Amino acid sequence: MNFKRLEAKSSNTKSIVVFVHGYGADGADLLSIGNVLSNSLPDTLFVAPDAPTKCSMSPVGFEWFPIPDMDGSSHMVAMKELDKMSRVANDWIDNLISGEGVSDEDVFLFGFSQGTMLSLYMGPQRKAPLGGIIGFSGKLINVDVLKERINSRPPILLVHGNEDQVVSSACLPEAVEELTSLNFNVKKHLSTGVGHGIAPDGLNKALDFLKEHVV
């Protein structure tokens, strides 16, 4: 996968944040967040891959998997692609870990919207737990399949805007309840007056989460 990177300020990479973009976007859409976080995380490398599939609804963007409500695909096709991208992304993360000389526990997924959906699905399928998963404006999908494939339980932070018109904020408590029932350690934050996006208060929560778990 093509990706962009923002090097660790200290030039000594001890941890990695992987930004997982939303439907119709690309890695660059989130990478600038690294500039905000890097002052507090000088030993963290920030990387932002592009999904390998062009988005049918956005000529300049990419998608991790189709969305039936938007592109007319079937649920079966969408979940099949979710499975495929989960394997592809995890293989890519394996290579990243090897290339940068860090451990699984030093890697954090930072997803937005569809990127959150993919992160929550693929992260727990890894045998060695990641350092954590941060998900903005997303939801937990394909739960029945995920339940059978959980190999690890990284800590999770979920953030949502209470005025999100794209992915309902009701998806936040639903995901927290489901993940908690599966024995995940989950924190949540609801951003008041925020739509489908990343607001300063939510980003501060993400930074606190990273500072807590970065070794």
KAVEN-V678690 format. One record per residue. N is the residue number from 1. PSI is psi in radians with two decimals (* if undefined). Layout:
n	psi
N	PSI
N	PSI
This chain:
n	psi
1	2.48
2	2.48
3	2.76
4	2.74
5	2.59
6	1.93
7	2.70
8	2.35
9	-0.58
10	-0.12
11	0.26
12	1.62
13	2.03
14	-0.30
15	2.84
16	2.33
17	2.16
18	1.98
19	2.27
20	1.84
21	2.97
22	3.09
23	2.21
24	0.06
25	-2.85
26	3.08
27	-0.65
28	-0.39
29	-0.50
30	-0.31
31	-0.54
32	-0.39
33	-0.52
34	-0.57
35	-0.58
36	-0.66
37	-0.43
38	-0.51
39	-0.62
40	-0.24
41	1.17
42	-0.37
43	0.29
44	2.25
45	2.35
46	2.22
47	2.59
48	1.65
49	2.66
50	2.37
51	2.53
52	-0.12
53	2.23
54	2.46
55	2.21
56	-0.36
57	-0.04
58	1.91
59	-0.36
60	-0.07
61	-3.07
62	2.90
63	2.54
64	-0.58
65	2.78
66	2.77
67	1.87
68	-0.72
69	-0.34
70	-0.66
71	0.06
72	0.13
73	2.93
74	2.75
75	-0.70
76	-0.78
77	-0.73
78	-0.79
79	-0.55
80	-0.72
81	-0.63
82	-0.79
83	-0.82
84	-0.83
85	-0.52
86	-0.77
87	-0.78
88	-0.82
89	-0.70
90	-0.63
91	-0.71
92	-0.72
93	-0.69
94	-0.79
95	-0.66
96	-0.80
97	-0.80
98	-0.77
99	-0.57
100	-0.14
101	0.61
102	3.13
103	2.90
104	-0.72
105	-0.16
106	0.02
107	2.33
108	2.35
109	2.35
110	1.70
111	2.69
112	2.24
113	-1.99
114	-0.54
115	-0.55
116	-0.76
117	-0.79
118	-0.76
119	-0.75
120	-0.43
121	-0.77
122	-0.55
123	-0.88
124	-0.20
125	-0.17
126	2.45
127	-0.76
128	2.28
129	2.41
130	2.96
131	-0.54
132	2.91
133	2.22
134	2.24
135	2.12
136	2.39
137	0.68
138	-2.80
139	2.90
140	2.17
141	2.81
142	0.77
143	-0.70
144	-0.65
145	-0.77
146	-0.73
147	-0.61
148	-0.11
149	0.15
150	2.09
151	-0.34
152	2.81
153	1.37
154	2.67
155	2.61
156	2.43
157	2.20
158	2.30
159	2.42
160	2.59
161	2.41
162	-0.12
163	0.45
164	2.10
165	-0.06
166	-0.92
167	2.02
168	2.45
169	-0.27
170	-0.34
171	-0.38
172	-1.03
173	-0.55
174	-0.80
175	-0.72
176	-0.78
177	-0.79
178	-0.82
179	-0.67
180	-0.69
181	-0.38
182	0.25
183	0.52
184	2.61
185	1.88
186	2.30
187	2.67
188	2.74
189	2.26
190	2.11
191	2.08
192	2.34
193	0.31
194	2.42
195	-2.42
196	1.43
197	-3.04
198	1.97
199	2.82
200	-0.68
201	-0.68
202	-0.67
203	-0.62
204	-0.67
205	-0.70
206	-0.73
207	-0.75
208	-0.73
209	-0.79
210	-0.77
211	-0.55
212	-0.63
213	-0.26
214	2.20
215	*
